[in-house]
Amino acid sequence: MPANPPSPMLLALRESTRDCHKALEARLPFFSPRFDEAAYRRLLQAYYGVHAALEHLLGVYQEPERRKAHILARDLRALGLSDADIDALPLCQALPSAADEACVLGVMYVVEGSTLGGQVLKRAMAERLGIGQEGGGAFLDVYGELTGSYWRSFLDRLGKASGAQATTVQAAIDTFSCFQAWLEQRNVLNECSGGQPEGQA
């Protein structure tokens, strides 16, 4: 059967976040010539700081199976961090709003959409750094073979949203800004933009 056409909400989100999405994606360091295991570990620490904070923010609005901080923690343990090290990692404080369902959908659009490039990153990090699923790379393809079905189920939820389109769009923009500002603060982004395959925020 043919796929359902994109909902008006999805079209608005794609159009309104295109620039901030590209700006963040261009600065992700996965394909930088200088990206090594130490840089990868620092990046995952920064990711943990924002994903753990966003999970707390979203609370019951986010289904347990979509939570990613525990996978990041597992990867960090595989890369040599102790539980105490992980507990001591700083968490992002400047977060987008999750005041209602409309805001939550905007935040989740960014968080869920970021999983779609996982297969590319998983293969690249296995080839370049020797990091596989059990050795610190589980987050890169966090949903595995369920990625497509999870994304479609989120789009169903998005398509059923009524009203407050501007609120959802602004929350998505704010979430991209949150990711970029936090990763910038943690000094894990490339200094200059350049063409790279799609990454995972």
N, CA and C atoms as an extended XYZ file, in Angstrom:
603
Properties=species:S:1:pos:R:3:atomname:S:1:resname:S:1:resid:I:1 pbc="F F F"
N         0.849       -1.193        0.000 N   MET     1
C         0.000        0.000        0.000 CA  MET     1
C         0.884        1.242        0.000 C   MET     1
N         0.445        2.325       -0.689 N   PRO     2
C         1.256        3.540       -0.700 CA  PRO     2
C         1.319        4.172        0.683 C   PRO     2
N         2.429        4.853        0.950 N   ALA     3
C         2.590        5.521        2.240 CA  ALA     3
C         1.622        6.692        2.334 C   ALA     3
N         1.194        6.982        3.551 N   ASN     4
C         0.328        8.132        3.759 CA  ASN     4
C         1.098        9.412        3.464 C   ASN     4
N         0.436       10.409        2.904 N   PRO     5
C         1.131       11.673        2.657 CA  PRO     5
C         1.531       12.330        3.975 C   PRO     5
N         2.592       13.147        3.959 N   PRO     6
C         3.009       13.822        5.191 CA  PRO     6
C         1.884       14.707        5.738 C   PRO     6
N         1.762       14.725        7.047 N   SER     7
C         0.750       15.571        7.673 CA  SER     7
C         1.165       17.038        7.567 C   SER     7
N         0.211       17.959        7.668 N   PRO     8
C         0.566       19.384        7.672 CA  PRO     8
C         1.572       19.729        8.772 C   PRO     8
N         1.451       19.065        9.925 N   MET     9
C         2.389       19.325       11.014 CA  MET     9
C         3.800       18.907       10.626 C   MET     9
N         3.941       17.727       10.024 N   LEU    10
C         5.269       17.270        9.616 CA  LEU    10
C         5.861       18.193        8.559 C   LEU    10
N         5.059       18.609        7.601 N   LEU    11
C         5.556       19.513        6.565 CA  LEU    11
C         6.030       20.825        7.174 C   LEU    11
N         5.276       21.348        8.134 N   ALA    12
C         5.664       22.595        8.793 CA  ALA    12
C         6.963       22.426        9.575 C   ALA    12
N         7.101       21.298       10.255 N   LEU    13
C         8.320       21.034       11.016 CA  LEU    13
C         9.524       20.908       10.091 C   LEU    13
N         9.376       20.159        9.006 N   ARG    14
C        10.492       20.001        8.071 CA  ARG    14
C        10.946       21.351        7.530 C   ARG    14
N         9.993       22.157        7.093 N   GLU    15
C        10.333       23.434        6.473 CA  GLU    15
C        10.956       24.397        7.485 C   GLU    15
N        10.372       24.462        8.658 N   SER    16
C        10.793       25.466        9.635 CA  SER    16
C        12.108       25.120       10.321 C   SER    16
N        12.447       23.829       10.370 N   THR    17
C        13.685       23.432       11.060 CA  THR    17
C        14.814       23.096       10.098 C   THR    17
N        14.580       23.253        8.795 N   ARG    18
C        15.587       22.818        7.814 CA  ARG    18
C        16.940       23.485        8.068 C   ARG    18
N        16.949       24.792        8.280 N   ASP    19
C        18.214       25.506        8.426 CA  ASP    19
C        18.953       25.123        9.706 C   ASP    19
N        18.218       25.066       10.835 N   CYS    20
C        18.898       24.735       12.094 CA  CYS    20
C        19.332       23.270       12.115 C   CYS    20
N        18.577       22.411       11.442 N   HIS    21
C        18.965       21.010       11.319 CA  HIS    21
C        20.274       20.892       10.550 C   HIS    21
N        20.341       21.556        9.396 N   LYS    22
C        21.554       21.499        8.582 CA  LYS    22
C        22.748       22.107        9.312 C   LYS    22
N        22.509       23.184       10.057 N   ALA    23
C        23.604       23.846       10.773 CA  ALA    23
C        24.216       22.923       11.820 C   ALA    23
N        23.372       22.201       12.559 N   LEU    24
C        23.882       21.265       13.559 CA  LEU    24
C        24.540       20.066       12.889 C   LEU    24
N        23.888       19.510       11.901 N   GLU    25
C        24.404       18.319       11.235 CA  GLU    25
C        25.785       18.560       10.634 C   GLU    25
N        25.983       19.761       10.071 N   ALA    26
C        27.256       20.070        9.427 CA  ALA    26
C        28.411       20.135       10.414 C   ALA    26
N        28.098       20.333       11.698 N   ARG    27
C        29.161       20.472       12.691 CA  ARG    27
C        29.381       19.216       13.533 C   ARG    27
N        28.579       18.187       13.318 N   LEU    28
C        28.820       16.936       14.033 CA  LEU    28
C        30.144       16.342       13.550 C   LEU    28
N        30.959       15.840       14.471 N   PRO    29
C        32.349       15.531       14.128 CA  PRO    29
C        32.614       14.103       13.654 C   PRO    29
N        31.584       13.280       13.482 N   PHE    30
C        31.805       11.857       13.209 CA  PHE    30
C        32.742       11.595       12.036 C   PHE    30
N        32.693       12.445       11.032 N   PHE    31
C        33.477       12.193        9.823 CA  PHE    31
C        34.677       13.135        9.694 C   PHE    31
N        35.013       13.803       10.785 N   SER    32
C        36.211       14.640       10.794 CA  SER    32
C        37.460       13.760       10.747 C   SER    32
N        38.490       14.171       10.010 N   PRO    33
C        39.730       13.378        9.963 CA  PRO    33
C        40.370       13.176       11.332 C   PRO    33
N        40.124       14.108       12.255 N   ARG    34
C        40.749       14.031       13.581 CA  ARG    34
C        39.884       13.304       14.613 C   ARG    34
N        38.751       12.781       14.172 N   PHE    35
C        37.836       12.140       15.110 CA  PHE    35
C        38.364       10.757       15.480 C   PHE    35
N        38.730       10.589       16.761 N   ASP    36
C        39.283        9.326       17.235 CA  ASP    36
C        38.445        8.801       18.391 C   ASP    36
N        38.887        7.727       19.027 N   GLU    37
C        38.084        7.125       20.096 CA  GLU    37
C        37.909        8.077       21.277 C   GLU    37
N        38.934        8.839       21.599 N   ALA    38
C        38.816        9.786       22.714 CA  ALA    38
C        37.761       10.849       22.400 C   ALA    38
N        37.760       11.339       21.158 N   ALA    39
C        36.761       12.333       20.762 CA  ALA    39
C        35.365       11.722       20.760 C   ALA    39
N        35.270       10.480       20.325 N   TYR    40
C        33.993        9.775       20.336 CA  TYR    40
C        33.467        9.644       21.767 C   TYR    40
N        34.345        9.293       22.696 N   ARG    41
C        33.937        9.165       24.095 CA  ARG    41
C        33.460       10.506       24.648 C   ARG    41
N        34.159       11.589       24.323 N   ARG    42
C        33.726       12.920       24.782 CA  ARG    42
C        32.362       13.285       24.195 C   ARG    42
N        32.160       12.930       22.929 N   LEU    43
C        30.875       13.232       22.294 CA  LEU    43
C        29.739       12.463       22.966 C   LEU    43
N        29.954       11.188       23.265 N   LEU    44
C        28.908       10.416       23.942 CA  LEU    44
C        28.632       10.957       25.340 C   LEU    44
N        29.651       11.435       26.018 N   GLN    45
C        29.425       12.056       27.326 CA  GLN    45
C        28.526       13.286       27.189 C   GLN    45
N        28.782       14.082       26.156 N   ALA    46
C        27.944       15.256       25.924 CA  ALA    46
C        26.527       14.846       25.554 C   ALA    46
N        26.392       13.815       24.713 N   TYR    47
C        25.070       13.320       24.362 CA  TYR    47
C        24.316       12.840       25.605 C   TYR    47
N        25.027       12.147       26.480 N   TYR    48
C        24.384       11.681       27.709 CA  TYR    48
C        23.824       12.876       28.488 C   TYR    48
N        24.601       13.954       28.569 N   GLY    49
C        24.181       15.121       29.330 CA  GLY    49
C        22.912       15.766       28.818 C   GLY    49
N        22.694       15.711       27.510 N   VAL    50
C        21.480       16.322       26.964 CA  VAL    50
C        20.332       15.318       26.918 C   VAL    50
N        20.596       14.066       26.558 N   HIS    51
C        19.506       13.091       26.486 CA  HIS    51
C        18.942       12.769       27.870 C   HIS    51
N        19.796       12.640       28.872 N   ALA    52
C        19.300       12.377       30.229 CA  ALA    52
C        18.438       13.537       30.713 C   ALA    52
N        18.864       14.760       30.407 N   ALA    53
C        18.089       15.933       30.817 CA  ALA    53
C        16.750       15.994       30.079 C   ALA    53
N        16.756       15.706       28.792 N   LEU    54
C        15.510       15.741       28.029 CA  LEU    54
C        14.546       14.641       28.463 C   LEU    54
N        15.066       13.479       28.820 N   GLU    55
C        14.192       12.411       29.303 CA  GLU    55
C        13.490       12.814       30.588 C   GLU    55
N        14.221       13.473       31.461 N   HIS    56
C        13.606       13.967       32.699 CA  HIS    56
C        12.552       15.015       32.373 C   HIS    56
N        12.860       15.886       31.407 N   LEU    57
C        11.928       16.933       31.002 CA  LEU    57
C        10.645       16.341       30.426 C   LEU    57
N        10.783       15.342       29.557 N   LEU    58
C         9.620       14.787       28.876 CA  LEU    58
C         8.779       13.904       29.781 C   LEU    58
N         9.419       13.225       30.725 N   GLY    59
C         8.692       12.418       31.696 CA  GLY    59
C         7.753       11.422       31.049 C   GLY    59
N         6.502       11.430       31.473 N   VAL    60
C         5.538       10.430       31.014 CA  VAL    60
C         5.109       10.651       29.568 C   VAL    60
N         5.432       11.808       28.994 N   TYR    61
C         5.094       12.035       27.588 CA  TYR    61
C         5.916       11.144       26.652 C   TYR    61
N         7.041       10.661       27.125 N   GLN    62
C         7.931        9.839       26.303 CA  GLN    62
C         7.828        8.382       26.754 C   GLN    62
N         7.507        7.496       25.808 N   GLU    63
C         7.384        6.083       26.151 CA  GLU    63
C         8.735        5.539       26.622 C   GLU    63
N         8.731        4.621       27.611 N   PRO    64
C         9.999        4.098       28.145 CA  PRO    64
C        10.915        3.517       27.079 C   PRO    64
N        10.344        2.874       26.064 N   GLU    65
C        11.189        2.248       25.047 CA  GLU    65
C        11.909        3.269       24.161 C   GLU    65
N        11.534        4.525       24.240 N   ARG    66
C        12.199        5.562       23.450 CA  ARG    66
C        13.308        6.275       24.234 C   ARG    66
N        13.513        5.901       25.461 N   ARG    67
C        14.550        6.544       26.266 CA  ARG    67
C        15.922        6.001       25.887 C   ARG    67
N        16.889        6.883       25.864 N   LYS    68
C        18.197        6.540       25.302 CA  LYS    68
C        19.355        6.720       26.275 C   LYS    68
N        19.139        7.406       27.378 N   ALA    69
C        20.255        7.690       28.289 CA  ALA    69
C        20.874        6.409       28.833 C   ALA    69
N        20.064        5.391       29.092 N   HIS    70
C        20.627        4.150       29.643 CA  HIS    70
C        21.485        3.431       28.605 C   HIS    70
N        21.167        3.592       27.323 N   ILE    71
C        22.008        3.012       26.271 CA  ILE    71
C        23.325        3.781       26.176 C   ILE    71
N        23.242        5.099       26.278 N   LEU    72
C        24.467        5.898       26.305 CA  LEU    72
C        25.331        5.524       27.500 C   LEU    72
N        24.712        5.304       28.653 N   ALA    73
C        25.477        4.910       29.844 CA  ALA    73
C        26.164        3.568       29.614 C   ALA    73
N        25.474        2.647       28.975 N   ARG    74
C        26.081        1.343       28.672 CA  ARG    74
C        27.272        1.502       27.732 C   ARG    74
N        27.112        2.337       26.714 N   ASP    75
C        28.225        2.585       25.796 CA  ASP    75
C        29.412        3.203       26.532 C   ASP    75
N        29.135        4.147       27.406 N   LEU    76
C        30.220        4.812       28.135 CA  LEU    76
C        30.949        3.832       29.058 C   LEU    76
N        30.219        2.907       29.649 N   ARG    77
C        30.889        1.877       30.458 CA  ARG    77
C        31.808        1.033       29.573 C   ARG    77
N        31.334        0.690       28.384 N   ALA    78
C        32.159       -0.096       27.465 CA  ALA    78
C        33.407        0.666       27.042 C   ALA    78
N        33.329        1.990       27.086 N   LEU    79
C        34.462        2.834       26.702 CA  LEU    79
C        35.335        3.223       27.893 C   LEU    79
N        35.055        2.634       29.063 N   GLY    80
C        35.959        2.800       30.189 CA  GLY    80
C        35.479        3.645       31.341 C   GLY    80
N        34.283        4.250       31.251 N   LEU    81
C        33.789        5.055       32.362 CA  LEU    81
C        33.155        4.166       33.425 C   LEU    81
N        33.286        4.566       34.666 N   SER    82
C        32.635        3.861       35.770 CA  SER    82
C        31.247        4.452       35.993 C   SER    82
N        30.438        3.768       36.800 N   ASP    83
C        29.123        4.311       37.140 CA  ASP    83
C        29.272        5.662       37.830 C   ASP    83
N        30.286        5.796       38.673 N   ALA    84
C        30.509        7.071       39.358 CA  ALA    84
C        30.864        8.169       38.362 C   ALA    84
N        31.675        7.820       37.361 N   ASP    85
C        32.012        8.795       36.316 CA  ASP    85
C        30.754        9.269       35.591 C   ASP    85
N        29.883        8.329       35.263 N   ILE    86
C        28.665        8.668       34.526 CA  ILE    86
C        27.733        9.513       35.386 C   ILE    86
N        27.594        9.137       36.646 N   ASP    87
C        26.736        9.914       37.551 CA  ASP    87
C        27.236       11.344       37.717 C   ASP    87
N        28.533       11.545       37.552 N   ALA    88
C        29.119       12.877       37.736 CA  ALA    88
C        29.091       13.731       36.474 C   ALA    88
N        28.647       13.167       35.354 N   LEU    89
C        28.621       13.942       34.113 CA  LEU    89
C        27.646       15.110       34.233 C   LEU    89
N        28.020       16.278       33.732 N   PRO    90
C        27.100       17.427       33.783 CA  PRO    90
C        25.906       17.206       32.870 C   PRO    90
N        24.756       17.723       33.292 N   LEU    91
C        23.536       17.621       32.514 CA  LEU    91
C        23.159       19.003       31.981 C   LEU    91
N        22.628       19.011       30.777 N   CYS    92
C        22.187       20.260       30.164 CA  CYS    92
C        21.066       20.882       30.997 C   CYS    92
N        21.176       22.185       31.212 N   GLN    93
C        20.171       22.887       32.012 CA  GLN    93
C        19.267       23.780       31.169 C   GLN    93
N        19.769       24.279       30.054 N   ALA    94
C        18.992       25.192       29.202 CA  ALA    94
C        18.183       24.363       28.212 C   ALA    94
N        16.992       23.962       28.635 N   LEU    95
C        16.176       23.010       27.872 CA  LEU    95
C        14.973       23.702       27.224 C   LEU    95
N        14.445       23.127       26.157 N   PRO    96
C        13.209       23.660       25.568 CA  PRO    96
C        12.028       23.427       26.497 C   PRO    96
N        10.922       24.052       26.189 N   SER    97
C         9.721       23.880       26.995 CA  SER    97
C         9.051       22.544       26.692 C   SER    97
N         8.498       21.913       27.728 N   ALA    98
C         7.644       20.736       27.552 CA  ALA    98
C         6.370       20.948       28.357 C   ALA    98
N         5.815       22.144       28.198 N   ALA    99
C         4.675       22.545       29.014 CA  ALA    99
C         3.398       21.805       28.653 C   ALA    99
N         3.322       21.305       27.419 N   ASP   100
C         2.102       20.617       26.995 CA  ASP   100
C         2.448       19.688       25.836 C   ASP   100
N         1.442       18.983       25.347 N   GLU   101
C         1.653       18.011       24.274 CA  GLU   101
C         2.233       18.660       23.021 C   GLU   101
N         1.800       19.875       22.714 N   ALA   102
C         2.308       20.550       21.514 CA  ALA   102
C         3.811       20.782       21.620 C   ALA   102
N         4.285       21.211       22.760 N   CYS   103
C         5.721       21.394       22.969 CA  CYS   103
C         6.446       20.051       22.914 C   CYS   103
N         5.888       19.065       23.572 N   VAL   104
C         6.518       17.744       23.630 CA  VAL   104
C         6.725       17.185       22.229 C   VAL   104
N         5.743       17.343       21.361 N   LEU   105
C         5.871       16.826       19.998 CA  LEU   105
C         7.020       17.494       19.250 C   LEU   105
N         7.234       18.773       19.494 N   GLY   106
C         8.355       19.454       18.864 CA  GLY   106
C         9.688       18.934       19.349 C   GLY   106
N         9.798       18.709       20.653 N   VAL   107
C        11.032       18.157       21.215 CA  VAL   107
C        11.271       16.754       20.659 C   VAL   107
N        10.224       15.937       20.663 N   MET   108
C        10.381       14.555       20.227 CA  MET   108
C        10.657       14.457       18.727 C   MET   108
N        10.181       15.402       17.950 N   TYR   109
C        10.490       15.403       16.519 CA  TYR   109
C        11.996       15.418       16.299 C   TYR   109
N        12.695       16.208       17.087 N   VAL   110
C        14.147       16.290       16.963 CA  VAL   110
C        14.803       15.025       17.513 C   VAL   110
N        14.398       14.599       18.693 N   VAL   111
C        15.014       13.442       19.343 CA  VAL   111
C        14.787       12.168       18.530 C   VAL   111
N        13.561       11.981       18.055 N   GLU   112
C        13.251       10.775       17.292 CA  GLU   112
C        13.840       10.835       15.882 C   GLU   112
N        13.792       11.989       15.277 N   GLY   113
C        14.352       12.121       13.941 CA  GLY   113
C        15.842       11.857       13.903 C   GLY   113
N        16.514       12.127       15.004 N   SER   114
C        17.968       11.954       15.041 CA  SER   114
C        18.387       10.489       14.961 C   SER   114
N        17.448        9.572       15.157 N   THR   115
C        17.802        8.147       15.105 CA  THR   115
C        17.879        7.616       13.674 C   THR   115
N        17.413        8.383       12.708 N   LEU   116
C        17.232        7.852       11.361 CA  LEU   116
C        18.536        7.614       10.614 C   LEU   116
N        19.614        8.278       11.014 N   GLY   117
C        20.900        8.066       10.342 CA  GLY   117
C        21.792        7.052       11.031 C   GLY   117
N        21.219        6.281       11.944 N   GLY   118
C        22.027        5.389       12.772 CA  GLY   118
C        22.798        4.328       12.018 C   GLY   118
N        22.201        3.760       10.984 N   GLN   119
C        22.885        2.692       10.254 CA  GLN   119
C        24.177        3.202        9.620 C   GLN   119
N        24.118        4.411        9.065 N   VAL   120
C        25.313        5.004        8.446 CA  VAL   120
C        26.406        5.205        9.487 C   VAL   120
N        26.033        5.767       10.624 N   LEU   121
C        27.023        6.039       11.669 CA  LEU   121
C        27.566        4.748       12.262 C   LEU   121
N        26.718        3.765       12.447 N   LYS   122
C        27.165        2.490       13.019 CA  LYS   122
C        28.252        1.871       12.149 C   LYS   122
N        28.001        1.837       10.854 N   ARG   123
C        28.995        1.256        9.946 CA  ARG   123
C        30.280        2.085        9.926 C   ARG   123
N        30.130        3.389        9.897 N   ALA   124
C        31.310        4.256        9.815 CA  ALA   124
C        32.191        4.128       11.051 C   ALA   124
N        31.593        4.094       12.235 N   MET   125
C        32.396        4.022       13.451 CA  MET   125
C        33.007        2.631       13.625 C   MET   125
N        32.323        1.600       13.125 N   ALA   126
C        32.914        0.263       13.158 CA  ALA   126
C        34.139        0.203       12.251 C   ALA   126
N        34.027        0.823       11.086 N   GLU   127
C        35.141        0.795       10.132 CA  GLU   127
C        36.292        1.703       10.564 C   GLU   127
N        35.974        2.893       11.042 N   ARG   128
C        37.017        3.872       11.335 CA  ARG   128
C        37.653        3.680       12.704 C   ARG   128
N        36.829        3.330       13.706 N   LEU   129
C        37.318        3.268       15.087 CA  LEU   129
C        37.271        1.871       15.680 C   LEU   129
N        36.687        0.914       14.972 N   GLY   130
C        36.555       -0.426       15.521 CA  GLY   130
C        35.564       -0.502       16.665 C   GLY   130
N        34.599        0.418       16.695 N   ILE   131
C        33.602        0.462       17.763 CA  ILE   131
C        32.319       -0.186       17.260 C   ILE   131
N        31.953       -1.296       17.876 N   GLY   132
C        30.759       -2.022       17.481 CA  GLY   132
C        29.648       -1.905       18.509 C   GLY   132
N        28.595       -2.664       18.298 N   GLN   133
C        27.397       -2.618       19.128 CA  GLN   133
C        27.699       -2.850       20.607 C   GLN   133
N        28.558       -3.810       20.907 N   GLU   134
C        28.842       -4.143       22.302 CA  GLU   134
C        30.058       -3.403       22.845 C   GLU   134
N        30.725       -2.635       22.006 N   GLY   135
C        31.942       -1.958       22.433 CA  GLY   135
C        31.823       -0.459       22.541 C   GLY   135
N        30.597        0.046       22.633 N   GLY   136
C        30.398        1.484       22.773 CA  GLY   136
C        29.593        2.110       21.660 C   GLY   136
N        29.039        1.298       20.750 N   GLY   137
C        28.321        1.846       19.612 CA  GLY   137
C        26.837        1.573       19.585 C   GLY   137
N        26.248        1.127       20.674 N   ALA   138
C        24.822        0.776       20.665 CA  ALA   138
C        23.933        1.984       20.394 C   ALA   138
N        24.309        3.153       20.906 N   PHE   139
C        23.489        4.349       20.732 CA  PHE   139
C        23.366        4.749       19.266 C   PHE   139
N        24.382        4.445       18.475 N   LEU   140
C        24.386        4.897       17.090 CA  LEU   140
C        23.221        4.318       16.295 C   LEU   140
N        22.762        3.144       16.670 N   ASP   141
C        21.615        2.516       16.012 CA  ASP   141
C        20.675        2.033       17.101 C   ASP   141
N        20.241        2.981       17.905 N   VAL   142
C        19.615        2.672       19.191 CA  VAL   142
C        18.349        1.814       19.057 C   VAL   142
N        17.585        1.981       17.991 N   TYR   143
C        16.369        1.194       17.810 CA  TYR   143
C        16.577       -0.018       16.902 C   TYR   143
N        17.720       -0.093       16.244 N   GLY   144
C        17.999       -1.225       15.380 CA  GLY   144
C        16.940       -1.403       14.303 C   GLY   144
N        16.463       -2.630       14.147 N   GLU   145
C        15.490       -2.928       13.092 CA  GLU   145
C        14.126       -2.312       13.356 C   GLU   145
N        13.925       -1.765       14.552 N   LEU   146
C        12.649       -1.120       14.883 CA  LEU   146
C        12.636        0.367       14.535 C   LEU   146
N        13.748        0.889       14.008 N   THR   147
C        13.842        2.321       13.739 CA  THR   147
C        12.693        2.811       12.867 C   THR   147
N        12.428        2.117       11.781 N   GLY   148
C        11.371        2.547       10.868 CA  GLY   148
C        10.007        2.533       11.514 C   GLY   148
N         9.689        1.475       12.242 N   SER   149
C         8.362        1.372       12.860 CA  SER   149
C         8.194        2.396       13.983 C   SER   149
N         9.277        2.660       14.737 N   TYR   150
C         9.192        3.675       15.783 CA  TYR   150
C         8.951        5.055       15.179 C   TYR   150
N         9.642        5.342       14.070 N   TRP   151
C         9.463        6.644       13.427 CA  TRP   151
C         8.036        6.771       12.884 C   TRP   151
N         7.521        5.726       12.264 N   ARG   152
C         6.156        5.781       11.741 CA  ARG   152
C         5.139        5.954       12.862 C   ARG   152
N         5.360        5.308       13.984 N   SER   153
C         4.406        5.454       15.090 CA  SER   153
C         4.452        6.864       15.658 C   SER   153
N         5.653        7.468       15.658 N   PHE   154
C         5.724        8.862       16.093 CA  PHE   154
C         5.006        9.773       15.104 C   PHE   154
N         5.177        9.524       13.802 N   LEU   155
C         4.492       10.333       12.793 CA  LEU   155
C         2.976       10.198       12.921 C   LEU   155
N         2.486        9.015       13.296 N   ASP   156
C         1.054        8.852       13.546 CA  ASP   156
C         0.608        9.765       14.684 C   ASP   156
N         1.387        9.783       15.732 N   ARG   157
C         1.064       10.657       16.868 CA  ARG   157
C         1.107       12.117       16.437 C   ARG   157
N         2.103       12.464       15.657 N   LEU   158
C         2.240       13.836       15.175 CA  LEU   158
C         1.056       14.217       14.296 C   LEU   158
N         0.640       13.283       13.432 N   GLY   159
C        -0.455       13.566       12.509 CA  GLY   159
C        -1.791       13.750       13.195 C   GLY   159
N        -1.940       13.203       14.405 N   LYS   160
C        -3.195       13.330       15.140 CA  LYS   160
C        -3.256       14.600       15.976 C   LYS   160
N        -2.139       15.345       16.005 N   ALA   161
C        -2.117       16.578       16.793 CA  ALA   161
C        -3.070       17.592       16.176 C   ALA   161
N        -3.794       18.275       17.026 N   SER   162
C        -4.746       19.279       16.544 CA  SER   162
C        -4.346       20.651       17.077 C   SER   162
N        -4.167       21.587       16.153 N   GLY   163
C        -3.851       22.947       16.563 CA  GLY   163
C        -2.440       23.103       17.094 C   GLY   163
N        -2.128       24.296       17.557 N   ALA   164
C        -0.862       24.624       18.215 CA  ALA   164
C         0.355       24.297       17.349 C   ALA   164
N         0.179       24.375       16.015 N   GLN   165
C         1.294       24.051       15.125 CA  GLN   165
C         2.483       24.962       15.387 C   GLN   165
N         2.224       26.235       15.605 N   ALA   166
C         3.318       27.182       15.847 CA  ALA   166
C         4.086       26.827       17.113 C   ALA   166
N         3.380       26.339       18.124 N   THR   167
C         4.031       25.950       19.376 CA  THR   167
C         4.936       24.745       19.158 C   THR   167
N         4.452       23.763       18.405 N   THR   168
C         5.250       22.568       18.118 CA  THR   168
C         6.487       22.928       17.306 C   THR   168
N         6.319       23.744       16.306 N   VAL   169
C         7.454       24.164       15.478 CA  VAL   169
C         8.488       24.904       16.310 C   VAL   169
N         8.033       25.815       17.153 N   GLN   170
C         8.991       26.563       17.974 CA  GLN   170
C         9.726       25.651       18.939 C   GLN   170
N         9.039       24.668       19.497 N   ALA   171
C         9.695       23.730       20.409 CA  ALA   171
C        10.767       22.930       19.678 C   ALA   171
N        10.498       22.558       18.431 N   ALA   172
C        11.502       21.829       17.656 CA  ALA   172
C        12.723       22.707       17.380 C   ALA   172
N        12.483       23.942       16.986 N   ILE   173
C        13.594       24.873       16.754 CA  ILE   173
C        14.402       25.055       18.026 C   ILE   173
N        13.702       25.218       19.146 N   ASP   174
C        14.386       25.391       20.437 CA  ASP   174
C        15.199       24.147       20.806 C   ASP   174
N        14.712       22.980       20.419 N   THR   175
C        15.434       21.747       20.734 CA  THR   175
C        16.707       21.636       19.906 C   THR   175
N        16.639       21.963       18.627 N   PHE   176
C        17.860       22.011       17.826 CA  PHE   176
C        18.855       22.999       18.429 C   PHE   176
N        18.366       24.151       18.843 N   SER   177
C        19.241       25.153       19.453 CA  SER   177
C        19.844       24.648       20.756 C   SER   177
N        19.041       23.912       21.521 N   CYS   178
C        19.510       23.316       22.773 CA  CYS   178
C        20.652       22.351       22.516 C   CYS   178
N        20.470       21.453       21.555 N   PHE   179
C        21.521       20.495       21.217 CA  PHE   179
C        22.790       21.217       20.786 C   PHE   179
N        22.647       22.178       19.884 N   GLN   180
C        23.843       22.828       19.363 CA  GLN   180
C        24.562       23.616       20.448 C   GLN   180
N        23.808       24.349       21.274 N   ALA   181
C        24.438       25.143       22.331 CA  ALA   181
C        25.149       24.245       23.344 C   ALA   181
N        24.514       23.129       23.701 N   TRP   182
C        25.116       22.219       24.678 CA  TRP   182
C        26.372       21.555       24.127 C   TRP   182
N        26.291       21.057       22.898 N   LEU   183
C        27.460       20.410       22.303 CA  LEU   183
C        28.586       21.414       22.072 C   LEU   183
N        28.217       22.642       21.764 N   GLU   184
C        29.214       23.715       21.657 CA  GLU   184
C        29.879       23.961       23.004 C   GLU   184
N        29.053       24.042       24.042 N   GLN   185
C        29.576       24.267       25.396 CA  GLN   185
C        30.519       23.148       25.820 C   GLN   185
N        30.197       21.917       25.413 N   ARG   186
C        31.032       20.775       25.778 CA  ARG   186
C        32.229       20.613       24.833 C   ARG   186
N        32.346       21.513       23.855 N   ASN   187
C        33.505       21.559       22.953 CA  ASN   187
C        33.687       20.260       22.173 C   ASN   187
N        32.585       19.759       21.608 N   VAL   188
C        32.669       18.507       20.855 CA  VAL   188
C        32.244       18.667       19.398 C   VAL   188
N        31.936       19.878       18.964 N   LEU   189
C        31.526       20.112       17.589 CA  LEU   189
C        32.704       20.547       16.728 C   LEU   189
N        32.595       20.315       15.426 N   ASN   190
C        33.572       20.860       14.493 CA  ASN   190
C        33.498       22.381       14.502 C   ASN   190
N        34.638       23.006       14.299 N   GLU   191
C        34.671       24.462       14.251 CA  GLU   191
C        34.033       25.001       12.988 C   GLU   191
N        34.268       24.322       11.873 N   CYS   192
C        33.777       24.817       10.583 CA  CYS   192
C        32.773       23.833       10.015 C   CYS   192
N        31.777       24.366        9.309 N   SER   193
C        30.793       23.501        8.686 CA  SER   193
C        31.371       22.880        7.434 C   SER   193
N        30.772       21.763        7.051 N   GLY   194
C        31.190       21.070        5.838 CA  GLY   194
C        30.238       19.944        5.569 C   GLY   194
N        30.214       19.458        4.364 N   GLY   195
C        29.272       18.394        4.004 CA  GLY   195
C        29.618       17.094        4.687 C   GLY   195
N        28.659       16.531        5.414 N   GLN   196
C        28.824       15.262        6.082 CA  GLN   196
C        27.544       14.463        5.961 C   GLN   196
N        27.633       13.147        5.993 N   PRO   197
C        26.411       12.348        6.035 CA  PRO   197
C        25.618       12.653        7.294 C   PRO   197
N        24.355       12.354        7.247 N   GLU   198
C        23.468       12.686        8.346 CA  GLU   198
C        23.929       12.021        9.637 C   GLU   198
N        23.923       12.805       10.708 N   GLY   199
C        24.375       12.305       11.991 CA  GLY   199
C        23.238       12.058       12.951 C   GLY   199
N        23.592       11.784       14.161 N   GLN   200
C        22.621       11.458       15.195 CA  GLN   200
C        22.820       12.401       16.366 C   GLN   200
N        21.773       13.180       16.701 N   ALA   201
C        21.860       14.123       17.806 CA  ALA   201
C        21.448       13.483       19.121 C   ALA   201
